[in-house]
Amino acid sequence: GIMKLVSLFLLVIMLLGVEAIPSNRLSCSKKMLKDRDCHNIPEGVDHLRPIARNLQDHFWEGEGCEMVCYCNFSELLCCPKDVFFGPKISFVIPCNHQ
């Protein structure tokens, strides 16, 4: 009866809770840009590194190569590389640690 329903409910919540933890890593963030200029990125994003010379306005964020940032006219959009490029493509993009 009721106890079975409650334990089922708790199990579902636990599964959803476990599921929700990694998805936080897979979310995107946006930062507004000063003067709508990709070369005038506000303080605090000096940890961006260009991904490739031929890939304009795309940057790695932070130390590793997990997060990709794209700069458009008014904002910097940062997403996990698997979300940004898709898992198949992100696998072949070389990571430059400079």
Secondary structure, DSSP 8 states (H G I E B T S, - for coil): -HHHHHHHHHHHHHHHHHHHHHHHHT--EEEE-GGG-TTS--TT-TTEEEEETTEEEEEEESSSSSEEEEE-SSEEEEEEHHHHH-HHHHTTS-----
